[in-house]
Amino acid sequence: MKQTGPNGDASAEAANEFVTPAMRLLDLQTKHRALDARIHEMYEFPYQNQILLQRLKKEKLRLKDAIIRLKDDMIPDLNA
């Protein structure tokens, strides 16, 4: 029997699921690519929203930093 959340959905089961570092990395990379595509789309319009574009770029950089940190954490320390 599936567990259901307070709204009657299966979110309680998903919340209990273990997320591996590799799964987290894949999720971050997917979000990074999606932001990159959206930024490129915005450049096609001559009067794009500069504030939104700046926010998307900052989010993309934040994701890139998170990806790099996660990759570093996944590589074993050879000096240990």
N, CA, C and O atoms as a GROMACS GRO file, in nm:
protein
  320
    1MET      N    1   0.084  -0.118   0.000
    1MET     CA    2   0.000   0.000   0.000
    1MET      C    3   0.088   0.123   0.000
    1MET      O    4   0.180   0.132   0.080
    2LYS      N    5   0.061   0.219  -0.088
    2LYS     CA    6   0.140   0.341  -0.099
    2LYS      C    7   0.101   0.438   0.010
    2LYS      O    8  -0.016   0.452   0.046
    3GLN      N    9   0.204   0.506   0.062
    3GLN     CA   10   0.178   0.611   0.159
    3GLN      C   11   0.135   0.736   0.085
    3GLN      O   12   0.182   0.764  -0.025
    4THR      N   13   0.047   0.809   0.146
    4THR     CA   14   0.005   0.934   0.084
    4THR      C   15   0.032   1.047   0.179
    4THR      O   16   0.030   1.031   0.301
    5GLY      N   17   0.058   1.163   0.121
    5GLY     CA   18   0.083   1.282   0.200
    5GLY      C   19  -0.047   1.344   0.247
    5GLY      O   20  -0.154   1.288   0.225
    6PRO      N   21  -0.037   1.460   0.313
    6PRO     CA   22  -0.157   1.525   0.365
    6PRO      C   23  -0.254   1.568   0.254
    6PRO      O   24  -0.372   1.586   0.280
    7ASN      N   25  -0.204   1.583   0.133
    7ASN     CA   26  -0.290   1.623   0.021
    7ASN      C   27  -0.344   1.504  -0.057
    7ASN      O   28  -0.411   1.521  -0.158
    8GLY      N   29  -0.315   1.383  -0.010
    8GLY     CA   30  -0.365   1.264  -0.077
    8GLY      C   31  -0.278   1.218  -0.192
    8GLY      O   32  -0.318   1.132  -0.270
    9ASP      N   33  -0.157   1.274  -0.204
    9ASP     CA   34  -0.068   1.233  -0.312
    9ASP      C   35   0.040   1.139  -0.259
    9ASP      O   36   0.042   1.108  -0.140
   10ALA      N   37   0.127   1.094  -0.346
   10ALA     CA   38   0.230   1.000  -0.307
   10ALA      C   39   0.360   1.071  -0.269
   10ALA      O   40   0.467   1.010  -0.278
   11SER      N   41   0.354   1.196  -0.228
   11SER     CA   42   0.474   1.272  -0.195
   11SER      C   43   0.546   1.217  -0.073
   11SER      O   44   0.668   1.232  -0.063
   12ALA      N   45   0.475   1.156   0.019
   12ALA     CA   46   0.538   1.101   0.139
   12ALA      C   47   0.636   0.991   0.100
   12ALA      O   48   0.742   0.979   0.161
   13GLU      N   49   0.602   0.911   0.003
   13GLU     CA   50   0.691   0.804  -0.040
   13GLU      C   51   0.815   0.863  -0.105
   13GLU      O   52   0.926   0.816  -0.079
   14ALA      N   53   0.799   0.965  -0.188
   14ALA     CA   54   0.912   1.028  -0.255
   14ALA      C   55   1.003   1.098  -0.155
   14ALA      O   56   1.124   1.102  -0.174
   15ALA      N   57   0.946   1.154  -0.050
   15ALA     CA   58   1.025   1.225   0.051
   15ALA      C   59   1.114   1.129   0.128
   15ALA      O   60   1.221   1.168   0.176
   16ASN      N   61   1.074   1.004   0.141
   16ASN     CA   62   1.153   0.906   0.214
   16ASN      C   63   1.259   0.838   0.127
   16ASN      O   64   1.340   0.762   0.177
   17GLU      N   65   1.258   0.867  -0.002
   17GLU     CA   66   1.350   0.804  -0.094
   17GLU      C   67   1.490   0.863  -0.075
   17GLU      O   68   1.504   0.984  -0.061
   18PHE      N   69   1.593   0.780  -0.075
   18PHE     CA   70   1.731   0.824  -0.058
   18PHE      C   71   1.785   0.877  -0.190
   18PHE      O   72   1.774   0.810  -0.293
   19VAL      N   73   1.843   0.995  -0.187
   19VAL     CA   74   1.900   1.056  -0.307
   19VAL      C   75   2.051   1.041  -0.301
   19VAL      O   76   2.115   1.092  -0.209
   20THR      N   77   2.107   0.972  -0.398
   20THR     CA   78   2.252   0.953  -0.402
   20THR      C   79   2.319   1.078  -0.457
   20THR      O   80   2.254   1.159  -0.524
   21PRO      N   81   2.448   1.095  -0.431
   21PRO     CA   82   2.519   1.210  -0.488
   21PRO      C   83   2.513   1.212  -0.641
   21PRO      O   84   2.505   1.319  -0.701
   22ALA      N   85   2.517   1.096  -0.703
   22ALA     CA   86   2.509   1.090  -0.849
   22ALA      C   87   2.373   1.138  -0.899
   22ALA      O   88   2.365   1.206  -1.001
   23MET      N   89   2.267   1.103  -0.826
   23MET     CA   90   2.132   1.149  -0.864
   23MET      C   91   2.122   1.300  -0.847
   23MET      O   92   2.064   1.368  -0.930
   24ARG      N   93   2.178   1.351  -0.738
   24ARG     CA   94   2.177   1.496  -0.712
   24ARG      C   95   2.256   1.568  -0.821
   24ARG      O   96   2.213   1.674  -0.868
   25LEU      N   97   2.371   1.513  -0.862
   25LEU     CA   98   2.453   1.573  -0.966
   25LEU      C   99   2.376   1.579  -1.098
   25LEU      O  100   2.378   1.681  -1.167
   26LEU      N  101   2.308   1.471  -1.132
   26LEU     CA  102   2.230   1.469  -1.255
   26LEU      C  103   2.118   1.573  -1.251
   26LEU      O  104   2.092   1.640  -1.351
   27ASP      N  105   2.054   1.587  -1.136
   27ASP     CA  106   1.948   1.686  -1.122
   27ASP      C  107   2.002   1.828  -1.139
   27ASP      O  108   1.942   1.910  -1.209
   28LEU      N  109   2.116   1.857  -1.077
   28LEU     CA  110   2.176   1.990  -1.089
   28LEU      C  111   2.218   2.019  -1.232
   28LEU      O  112   2.199   2.130  -1.282
   29GLN      N  113   2.277   1.919  -1.300
   29GLN     CA  114   2.319   1.939  -1.438
   29GLN      C  115   2.200   1.962  -1.530
   29GLN      O  116   2.208   2.043  -1.622
   30THR      N  117   2.090   1.893  -1.505
   30THR     CA  118   1.969   1.912  -1.585
   30THR      C  119   1.914   2.054  -1.567
   30THR      O  120   1.877   2.120  -1.664
   31LYS      N  121   1.910   2.100  -1.442
   31LYS     CA  122   1.862   2.236  -1.415
   31LYS      C  123   1.955   2.340  -1.478
   31LYS      O  124   1.908   2.441  -1.530
   32HIS      N  125   2.086   2.315  -1.474
   32HIS     CA  126   2.183   2.407  -1.532
   32HIS      C  127   2.163   2.418  -1.683
   32HIS      O  128   2.165   2.528  -1.738
   33ARG      N  129   2.143   2.304  -1.750
   33ARG     CA  130   2.120   2.306  -1.895
   33ARG      C  131   1.990   2.378  -1.930
   33ARG      O  132   1.983   2.451  -2.029
   34ALA      N  133   1.887   2.356  -1.849
   34ALA     CA  134   1.758   2.422  -1.874
   34ALA      C  135   1.772   2.574  -1.860
   34ALA      O  136   1.716   2.649  -1.940
   35LEU      N  137   1.844   2.619  -1.758
   35LEU     CA  138   1.867   2.763  -1.742
   35LEU      C  139   1.947   2.819  -1.858
   35LEU      O  140   1.918   2.928  -1.907
   36ASP      N  141   2.048   2.745  -1.902
   36ASP     CA  142   2.129   2.788  -2.015
   36ASP      C  143   2.043   2.806  -2.140
   36ASP      O  144   2.058   2.904  -2.213
   37ALA      N  145   1.955   2.712  -2.164
   37ALA     CA  146   1.866   2.721  -2.281
   37ALA      C  147   1.773   2.841  -2.269
   37ALA      O  148   1.749   2.911  -2.367
   38ARG      N  149   1.721   2.865  -2.150
   38ARG     CA  150   1.630   2.978  -2.130
   38ARG      C  151   1.703   3.111  -2.149
   38ARG      O  152   1.648   3.205  -2.206
   39ILE      N  153   1.827   3.119  -2.102
   39ILE     CA  154   1.906   3.241  -2.121
   39ILE      C  155   1.931   3.266  -2.269
   39ILE      O  156   1.919   3.379  -2.316
   40HIS      N  157   1.965   3.161  -2.343
   40HIS     CA  158   1.987   3.175  -2.487
   40HIS      C  159   1.860   3.218  -2.559
   40HIS      O  160   1.866   3.297  -2.653
   41GLU      N  161   1.745   3.168  -2.516
   41GLU     CA  162   1.617   3.208  -2.575
   41GLU      C  163   1.592   3.357  -2.552
   41GLU      O  164   1.543   3.427  -2.640
   42MET      N  165   1.627   3.404  -2.433
   42MET     CA  166   1.603   3.545  -2.401
   42MET      C  167   1.688   3.638  -2.486
   42MET      O  168   1.646   3.750  -2.516
   43TYR      N  169   1.806   3.595  -2.527
   43TYR     CA  170   1.892   3.677  -2.611
   43TYR      C  171   1.835   3.696  -2.752
   43TYR      O  172   1.875   3.789  -2.822
   44GLU      N  173   1.744   3.611  -2.793
   44GLU     CA  174   1.684   3.622  -2.926
   44GLU      C  175   1.584   3.737  -2.935
   44GLU      O  176   1.551   3.782  -3.045
   45PHE      N  177   1.537   3.785  -2.820
   45PHE     CA  178   1.443   3.896  -2.819
   45PHE      C  179   1.519   4.025  -2.794
   45PHE      O  180   1.597   4.033  -2.699
   46PRO      N  181   1.498   4.127  -2.877
   46PRO     CA  182   1.576   4.250  -2.863
   46PRO      C  183   1.549   4.326  -2.734
   46PRO      O  184   1.635   4.401  -2.688
   47TYR      N  185   1.432   4.309  -2.676
   47TYR     CA  186   1.396   4.383  -2.555
   47TYR      C  187   1.370   4.287  -2.439
   47TYR      O  188   1.263   4.292  -2.377
   48GLN      N  189   1.466   4.200  -2.410
   48GLN     CA  190   1.448   4.104  -2.302
   48GLN      C  191   1.451   4.175  -2.167
   48GLN      O  192   1.504   4.285  -2.154
   49ASN      N  193   1.394   4.111  -2.070
   49ASN     CA  194   1.389   4.162  -1.934
   49ASN      C  195   1.528   4.147  -1.872
   49ASN      O  196   1.569   4.036  -1.838
   50GLN      N  197   1.599   4.258  -1.857
   50GLN     CA  198   1.736   4.254  -1.808
   50GLN      C  199   1.747   4.204  -1.664
   50GLN      O  200   1.842   4.133  -1.630
   51ILE      N  201   1.651   4.238  -1.581
   51ILE     CA  202   1.655   4.194  -1.441
   51ILE      C  203   1.637   4.043  -1.433
   51ILE      O  204   1.709   3.975  -1.359
   52LEU      N  205   1.541   3.990  -1.509
   52LEU     CA  206   1.520   3.845  -1.511
   52LEU      C  207   1.643   3.775  -1.567
   52LEU      O  208   1.685   3.672  -1.515
   53LEU      N  209   1.700   3.830  -1.672
   53LEU     CA  210   1.819   3.770  -1.733
   53LEU      C  211   1.933   3.766  -1.632
   53LEU      O  212   2.005   3.666  -1.624
   54GLN      N  213   1.951   3.873  -1.556
   54GLN     CA  214   2.056   3.876  -1.455
   54GLN      C  215   2.031   3.772  -1.346
   54GLN      O  216   2.125   3.706  -1.300
   55ARG      N  217   1.907   3.758  -1.305
   55ARG     CA  218   1.873   3.658  -1.202
   55ARG      C  219   1.898   3.516  -1.252
   55ARG      O  220   1.948   3.431  -1.178
   56LEU      N  221   1.862   3.491  -1.378
   56LEU     CA  222   1.885   3.358  -1.435
   56LEU      C  223   2.034   3.327  -1.443
   56LEU      O  224   2.076   3.214  -1.415
   57LYS      N  225   2.114   3.426  -1.479
   57LYS     CA  226   2.258   3.405  -1.487
   57LYS      C  227   2.317   3.376  -1.349
   57LYS      O  228   2.404   3.290  -1.336
   58LYS      N  229   2.270   3.447  -1.247
   58LYS     CA  230   2.319   3.422  -1.111
   58LYS      C  231   2.280   3.282  -1.065
   58LYS      O  232   2.360   3.213  -1.002
   59GLU      N  233   2.158   3.240  -1.096
   59GLU     CA  234   2.113   3.106  -1.059
   59GLU      C  235   2.196   3.000  -1.131
   59GLU      O  236   2.231   2.897  -1.074
   60LYS      N  237   2.227   3.027  -1.258
   60LYS     CA  238   2.309   2.934  -1.335
   60LYS      C  239   2.448   2.920  -1.273
   60LYS      O  240   2.502   2.810  -1.264
   61LEU      N  241   2.507   3.032  -1.230
   61LEU     CA  242   2.638   3.028  -1.164
   61LEU      C  243   2.630   2.954  -1.031
   61LEU      O  244   2.721   2.879  -0.996
   62ARG      N  245   2.521   2.976  -0.956
   62ARG     CA  246   2.504   2.906  -0.829
   62ARG      C  247   2.497   2.755  -0.851
   62ARG      O  248   2.556   2.677  -0.776
   63LEU      N  249   2.423   2.715  -0.957
   63LEU     CA  250   2.414   2.572  -0.989
   63LEU      C  251   2.550   2.517  -1.031
   63LEU      O  252   2.588   2.406  -0.993
   64LYS      N  253   2.624   2.595  -1.110
   64LYS     CA  254   2.756   2.551  -1.154
   64LYS      C  255   2.848   2.529  -1.034
   64LYS      O  256   2.920   2.430  -1.028
   65ASP      N  257   2.845   2.621  -0.937
   65ASP     CA  258   2.926   2.605  -0.816
   65ASP      C  259   2.884   2.481  -0.738
   65ASP      O  260   2.970   2.408  -0.686
   66ALA      N  261   2.755   2.457  -0.728
   66ALA     CA  262   2.706   2.339  -0.657
   66ALA      C  263   2.749   2.211  -0.727
   66ALA      O  264   2.784   2.112  -0.662
   67ILE      N  265   2.748   2.212  -0.860
   67ILE     CA  266   2.792   2.095  -0.938
   67ILE      C  267   2.940   2.068  -0.912
   67ILE      O  268   2.979   1.953  -0.891
   68ILE      N  269   3.020   2.174  -0.913
   68ILE     CA  270   3.164   2.157  -0.891
   68ILE      C  271   3.191   2.104  -0.750
   68ILE      O  272   3.273   2.014  -0.733
   69ARG      N  273   3.122   2.158  -0.649
   69ARG     CA  274   3.140   2.110  -0.512
   69ARG      C  275   3.101   1.964  -0.499
   69ARG      O  276   3.170   1.885  -0.433
   70LEU      N  277   2.989   1.927  -0.562
   70LEU     CA  278   2.943   1.789  -0.553
   70LEU      C  279   3.040   1.694  -0.622
   70LEU      O  280   3.067   1.585  -0.571
   71LYS      N  281   3.093   1.735  -0.737
   71LYS     CA  282   3.192   1.651  -0.806
   71LYS      C  283   3.317   1.634  -0.721
   71LYS      O  284   3.373   1.525  -0.712
   72ASP      N  285   3.360   1.743  -0.657
   72ASP     CA  286   3.477   1.734  -0.569
   72ASP      C  287   3.452   1.640  -0.452
   72ASP      O  288   3.542   1.566  -0.412
   73ASP      N  289   3.330   1.644  -0.397
   73ASP     CA  290   3.296   1.555  -0.286
   73ASP      C  291   3.291   1.409  -0.328
   73ASP      O  292   3.316   1.319  -0.248
   74MET      N  293   3.258   1.385  -0.454
   74MET     CA  294   3.245   1.247  -0.503
   74MET      C  295   3.382   1.183  -0.532
   74MET      O  296   3.395   1.061  -0.533
   75ILE      N  297   3.482   1.267  -0.557
   75ILE     CA  298   3.616   1.215  -0.586
   75ILE      C  299   3.685   1.183  -0.454
   75ILE      O  300   3.694   1.270  -0.367
   76PRO      N  301   3.734   1.061  -0.437
   76PRO     CA  302   3.800   1.025  -0.310
   76PRO      C  303   3.930   1.103  -0.293
   76PRO      O  304   3.999   1.132  -0.390
   77ASP      N  305   3.962   1.136  -0.168
   77ASP     CA  306   4.085   1.207  -0.137
   77ASP      C  307   4.201   1.108  -0.142
   77ASP      O  308   4.206   1.014  -0.063
   78LEU      N  309   4.293   1.129  -0.235
   78LEU     CA  310   4.403   1.035  -0.253
   78LEU      C  311   4.510   1.048  -0.145
   78LEU      O  312   4.590   0.956  -0.127
   79ASN      N  313   4.514   1.159  -0.075
   79ASN     CA  314   4.612   1.179   0.030
   79ASN      C  315   4.570   1.120   0.164
   79ASN      O  316   4.648   1.121   0.259
   80ALA      N  317   4.450   1.071   0.173
   80ALA     CA  318   4.399   1.021   0.302
   80ALA      C  319   4.455   0.884   0.332
   80ALA      O  320   4.423   0.826   0.436
   0.00000   0.00000   0.00000
